[in-house]
Structure formats: structure tokens, C-alpha cells
Amino acid sequence: MPEVDEDVALKFVHTADWHLGKDFPAFEQADRDQLTRARLDVLDRVFGLAERNRVHAVLCAGDLFDSPNPSKNWWQALADKFNRLAWTDRPVFLLPGNHDPLTATSVYSQEHGFRKALPPWVHVIEDDNQEVELSEEAVLYASPCRSQSGQSDLAMGLPQRQSGDTRIRIGLVHGSTFDMPGYQMNFPISRTAAADRGLDYLAIGDTHAFRHVPPDASVPTIYPSAPEPTSFGETEAGYAAVVFVKRLGRKPRVHKERVARWTWQDRTCRSLPELEQLRLEDLTDHVVRLSVEMSLPTDEYGRAEEILSDLQGTNAKHGKVGILQLDRSSLDLDITNVETAFENAPDVLRRAAERLRNTTGEAAPAARRALYHLYRLSRDGAR
């Protein structure tokens, strides 16, 4: 539900790091397509936050495209979304970041088809220290990235508050904060920039986690995170910020809002019960990188194979995991007592099993899988 407060002078959504057009080459093609498309689909939920909260503006803090020259599929789809919204009284501000910097030939250049397709209430930040009046009570200051790397502190370049200026001042830049490794090399943002410039809120983009920088800052300096995670190991991704600034006190209230569809997880199963438990979880909207590390006798190995099939799915049925990257290289067949599995089998099968059991070297893993399938054939034939 939208926040109702007559003393709220400014409401806005702060989002960043959409990375439209990002590819995921480590995945199978169908999964790559899903993950790439999700970066566009999630924007419906971001814009839905703006509508439900009846915000005054939407601030998009850079890296909205994964490259400065995305394919038409992506920029046209984004322009189409904006045109369907028809927000004549709710401006959206697009800030070029280091992945999609403002250059003479980039997607943000005035002659590009993307700019020409945008409705008049969607604005590209194209001037250094650009000043935009959000209302009689609030002003936005913003500077774009003009290259994919740089050492300028765009936040410290914003104008300072002048004596007598009582407006709410919002900053919008893209870069790396002081607590990020290597921040000095790529658009560093000073830890005191927001206070030094006399801002009430500094909206930034670059890192993909939702973070207050630092947590106890007198002026909120916030990464809203990527609205959809982009890789394993990204924590606190999948959000947007809804910000409310009061007339009195001026301390912004920041609501962290989940918008992502996908949750990315690294999982390792080292026993059959762990694998059984994983199968019971609701992982429909999860991207799971699963490593299976166990050695099992033939019957239990067969059960593990069945569970993995359920998790991954087949051409005939959907898997229980939305998107699964499976590493089964450490799933091993324990052949210690494998002879007992073939003691009633025909001689030809027993001899084949013995040859597979004695295979060594690089062919051993494949031989063990073949031994398991031979076991299954002998078991099924005996029924």
C-alpha cells in the first residue's frame, strides 16, 4: 500500500543497474533467454512501485543497458514500455553509467533511435551538473558517465547548496564508493560527497547490492541494487528503493522493495538425504548452481539419478528448479560390492560388469556410469 503522509514533500523511486541485453553464456540457450528477458520483465514491477506509491519521479542511476550500443530489441522494448505507461505527470530520468556511457554514438545520443522513440516525460541526463526542478520544493542535480572508466568524482562535482536555498536537493550519479575494492580507478564517490554538496539524498548506481553507504551516514547515499541478480554470489540484489522526503526534518525514509523474480543460489549436496531435502523445496523461481559430491552404492545411486532428473526436468516435464546448473562430476558409484548386484545375471553381463569395474584412468568415471546403467538393465530384465 502507498504511504500516506500529508507532510511528504517528495516521493520517488530510485533504481539502477538494469543491464538490459546482458547475456548469460554459461547457461543453456533456453535458460540464457529466460535470464536475459527477465531483466526487461522486472521493470514492470519497478514501474508498478511508482504507480502504487504515486511518486513524483523515477530516478534511474546508470547501467540501464549492458553496453553503450545495445541491439534494437532491447532499446525498442524499453521505449515501448515507457510509451505504454503514458506518465505525463511523472518524469523519469535516465542516467548514463559506465556500462552505457553517454558518447556521440551511444544509445543515449540525440540522433539515436532510442532517444527519438522516448516520450517527452522521459529525460536523458546529458549535461554535467544538470539541474532539474522536480517541484517548487525539490531539485535534482545529476552528471552522466561519459566513458566506461574514469577517475572523476561526479558526486563532488555537483554544485554546493547556496545560502538561503531551502529546497530538497537530490543528487544522481553512477560510480564506486570508498568502501569498494578498486574504487579509486572507476568514478570514485567520496564518503562525504552528499554532506559536502548539501544534498538530502544521493542516488547512486554501480554495485548490485542494496546498500546504505555508510549505514550510519547523516545523508542517505544508497545503491538500490540490480532489480534482477546477474550472477551467483550477488547478495542483496533484486530490489528498488522508494524514498519519501518530509518537509519537516528532511530525513528521507527509504523503503527497500523486492522486485526480482529470480533468486540465485549456490548449493552443495554431500549425502542422499540432503538431495532428498532439496527436492522438497520450492525452487520454481530459483537459479541454482548445484554441486553433487557423494559416493553411493548402486541402489542409492539410482535414487540420486531420479532426484536429479526431477530437479532438472526432461523434454516431457518441467524440472522442479526453475534454472539448474548441475555439476555431477563428484557423484560417484561406489563399486566396492558391485559384484553382488550381478550375481544372478547372465555370464555376458557379469563379464561386461567386471571389465567396467576394472577400468582406470580418465575413462573410469564414464565406465562407472556405464556400470550403473548396465546394472539397471540387468535389474529391469529380471523383473
Secondary structure, 3 states (H helix, E strand, C coil): CCCCCCCEEEEEEEECCCCECCCCCCCCHHHHHHHHHHHHHHHHHHHHHHHHCCCCEEEECCCCECCCCCCHHHHHHHHHHHHHHCCCCCCEEECCCCCCCCCCCCCCCCCCHHHHHCCCCEEECCCCCEEEEEECCEEEEECCCCCCCCCCCCCCCCCCCCCCCCCEEEEEEECEECCCCCHHHCCEECCCHHHHCCCCEEEEECCCCEEECCCCCCCCEEEECCCCCCCCCCCCCCEEEEEEEECCCCCCEEEEEECCCCEEEEEEECCHHHHHHHHHCCEEEEEEEEEEEEEECHHHHHHHHHHHHHHHECCCCECCEEEEEEEEEEEEECCCCHHHHHCCCCHHHHHHHHHHHCCCHHHHHHHHHHHHHHHHHHHHHHC
